[in-house]
Amino acid sequence: MPIITAMTLDPVAPRASIVVPLSGDPTQALRCLEGIALQPSDPSFEVIVVDDASAGLEALLARLDGDVTVLRSDRRIGFGAAAVLGAQSARADTVVLIRGGAAPAPGWLAPLVAALQEPSLGLAASASVTGAEDRRNAARRGPGAVLGAWSAAVRTADLRDAGCEGLDDRLVIGALALSASQRGLSVHDVPASTVSAPETRTGAARRAPGEDVELTIVIPTLDACSERIRGCLAAIATATEAAHEIVIVDNGAPPQGFSAPVNAGLRAVRTPYAVVMNDDVEPLPGWWEPLRARLDAGAAVAFPLTIDGAMRTDFAAWCFAIGRDALREFAHAPDEFFDPSMVIWFQDTDLLQTLQRAGRPPVLVRESKIRHGLSQTLSTPDPRLSAWVRAQIEADQRRFVVKHPDVTLIPQTLSRP
């Protein structure tokens, strides 16, 4: 049965195109879509869902049937690029954006669209408010009022030309508002249009209290508050049935590379199994059990198949699983699993050589599937960090060559791309 039944794809262009980028959390996505379905048919609208390489939304999107347009990205592109992608297919002159699966209240759409389309107001953007607190502050006006908005209406042409693809998800709507302000146009919040911000889980028990934990997932990151790590955690929560705990090592102050934070996280492991995972990895449903089975069958290290992107079949170290005994057996030194002298790259290739020489090379488990953002940290626009990364990679390669003079490095055997 379709979730959204409030509209059909009328051949006449609607007054508004609602663009909803989704990347995970089926429960929140359902709240968002149900909120849209509650809107009256005036103003007329269409719904464009952008599946931003989501994890766990397949069943939900299948239930939409023909009521909405679903666009899909095979890799995570973020809210800004997904919004622009949706705008390319919009039939209306007005696009209404919803960020993070925020849930619209009844009557949310009409005042938002009316404000933008009212000629006397001369608005370039109108934004919804979030709950009672924003309604009490309704006198607040100007671009600052919409910087943190979860939903906003903008002109379709403006969004298509916005150039907001590379922005952090939280900044996209604010950037659109500021751009309009700098062009001498007005932006307003609309107190009559309200949404509920995405819910934040606090202390929710997803399994029985006191149950033994079997898996520790170690995630190094430069920013534990980033949209990237939140997407990774949401995918883990959606796709992992086993009892697990997560160790996040925020090593952004200052950046320390890959080996040091991974080693620190692995020192905290107290479970039979551990997984090392980049913060731009999205595990897909059913990813863990095949890895565990392969470890139980004797593999020292097992790693999943990366779909919809680049893949290494010898050892894709952006996500790999290891048992507790192998963690000790193949460590570079006590309490140092990776060789810490290889700071950013080549520590995984160093481990690969160790495993191959022991006759226990890493095992690719094709039944386990993930997506991977291809080490987005290494393509940072920060010039200082970029310069440090380049210099460190060169030093890491020199150290690897000294340690393994008999190994010839060719492109497909280099460390994480």
C-alpha positions, -999 to +999 in steps of 0.1 A: +000+000+000+015+034-009+025+056+020+017+089+002-018+090-012-025+127-011-014+134-047-010+120-081+013+130-110-011+155-126+000+165-162-006+201-152+025+215-135+021+218-097+026+250-077+054+234-056+079+206-059+088+190-026+123+176-027+132+152+000+168+138+000+170+106+022+200+086+032+190+064+061+168+060+092+136+044+079+116+055+109+125+092+104+119+089+067+085+074+073+076+103+097+086+128+070+066+112+042+036+108+064+038+145+073+038+153+036+008+131+030-012+151+055-009+183+035-041+196+018-042+194-020-041+232-023-015+243-032-009+214-057+024+197-053+046+169-064+071+149-043+106+141-055+125+117-032+163+116-038+177+083-025+212+095-015+229+061-016+207+051+014+210+021+036+179+004+048+153+023+028+146-002+001+114-015+015+101+020+024+108+034-011+092+004-027+060+012-010+058+046-026+047+031-059+037+058-084+028+085-060+063+101-061+093+105-083+123+086-069+158+096-080+187+075-070+224+083-065+248+053-063+272+071-040+266+095-012+265+131-025+251+150+004+220+172+009+232+200-013+239+180-044+208+159-038+187+190-036+201+202-069+195+168-084+159+170-073+155+205-087+166+193-121+134+171-122+111+197-106+081+207-126+072+237-104+088+271-102+090+267-065+111+239-047+104+231-011+133+214+006+132+191+036+165+183+053+173+152+074+138+138+071+123+165+093+085+158+098+061+185+084+032+195+107-003+197+092-007+228+072+031+232+068+032+236+030+006+263+021+020+292+041+055+284+031+047+285-006+023+315-003+050+336+013+075+329-014+050+334-042+035+366-028+049+394-051+045+422-025+069+404-001+096+400-028+111+370-011+139+348-025+135+322+002+110+314+030+117+290+058+097+268+082+102+271+119+108+243+144+083+240+172+070+264+198+102+282+206+105+295+170+069+306+171+075+326+202+104+343+184+083+351+153+095+387+152+129+375+141+135+383+105+164+383+080+189+356+067+199+347+103+164+333+109+168+305+084+204+295+088+194+264+107+161+257+090+150+222+084+127+232+055+126+261+031+110+272-001+132+286-029+128+294-065+137+263-087+160+283-110+179+297-080+185+262-066+196+248-099+223+275-101+232+276-065+265+257-065+258+243-031+269+207-038+300+207-017+285+223+014+280+206+047+243+195+049+236+218+078+248+249+058+229+244+025+196+262+034+215+289+052+238+294+022+209+298-001+194+324+022+227+343+025+232+343-012+198+358-017+205+384+009+238+394-007+218+400-039+196+424-021+167+400-018+147+392+013+145+360+032+119+353+059+109+326+083+072+317+082+059+310+117+027+294+104+048+267+087+063+243+112+083+211+111+096+187+137+134+183+137+147+148+132+145+129+164+177+122+183+179+088+200+190+092+236+197+061+255+174+039+235+180+002+241+179-016+208+186-050+224+180-065+258+201-049+286+229-071+300+233-091+267+269-100+259+284-078+232+300-097+203+314-070+181+333-037+185+333-013+156+362+011+156+357+043+135+385+070+133+373+104+122+385+140+121+351+153+133+328+133+154+300+158+148+302+157+110+274+147+087+296+119+074+300+102+107+263+106+115+255+089+082+279+061+091+264+056+125+228+056+111+238+029+086+254+008+113+222+011+135+200+002+106+220-027+092+236-044+122+215-070+140+243-084+163+250-070+198+277-044+192+294-014+206+311+015+187+344+032+195+347+065+178+382+081+179+380+118+171+416+127+161+410+161+145+428+182+170+453+178+156+449+152+128+469+121+135+464+100+104+449+065+103+472+041+122+473+060+156+435+064+160+428+028+148+454+014+172+439+035+200+404+022+192+415-015+189+431-012+224+396-007+237+382-039+222+368-063+247+346-084+224+353-116+204+353-096+171+364-062+159+357-042+127+377-012+116+356+011+095+363+044+078+338+072+087+326+073+050+315+036+049+279+026+049+273-010+058+242-025+041+217-049+058+231-083+065+267-071+063+281-085+095+269-122+097+289-133+066+321-117+079+316-134+113+311-168+096+343-164+076+363-155+107+348-185+125+358-207+096+395-197+101+401-164+083+424-140+101+409-110+084+377-108+064+364-078+044+332-070+026+324-063-010+322-026-018+294-019-043+287+011-065+323+023-063+360+014-065+369-020-050+401-038-041+399-076-041+432-082-023+424-061+008+400-032+010+410-019+044+384+008+046+363-019+063+376-051+077+368-076+104+392-095+127+389-119+156+404-112+190+431-140+186+442-127+152+443-092+166+470-103+190+488-126+166+492-102+137+498-070+156+529-050+147+538-047+184+520-050+217+491-025+218+500-014+183+481-033+156+492-012+127+528-001+123+525+035+137+554+047+115+531+045+085+508+073+096+482+076+068+488+051+040+506+017+035+498+004+070+472-018+054+495-030+027+521-037+054+494-059+072+486-075+039+522-086+034+523-100+070+491-120+064+502-133+030+536-144+044+518-163+072+496-181+046+465-164+058+457-135+034+426-114+039+394-130+026+369-111+005+334-120+016+311-111-013+279-119+006+287-089+029+282-056+012+290-019+019+293+014+002+324+036+005+330+073+000+366+067-012+385+083+017+368+117+015+391+131+042+421+128+019+404+152-006+400+179+020+399+215+008+419+226+038+453+236+024+472+229+055+457+195+060+461+187+023+498+196+024+504+176+055+486+146+040+507+147+008+540+150+027+530+122+051+520+098+023+554+103+007+571+095+040+548+065+046+558+051+012+595+055+019+590+037+052+571+009+035+598+004+009+625+002+035+605-024+055+595-044+024+623-039-002+612-070-021+577-057-027+569-038-059+542-012-055+518-010-085+486+011-086+462-016-077+482-027-046+486+008-032+468+015+001+433+029+005+424+051-025 
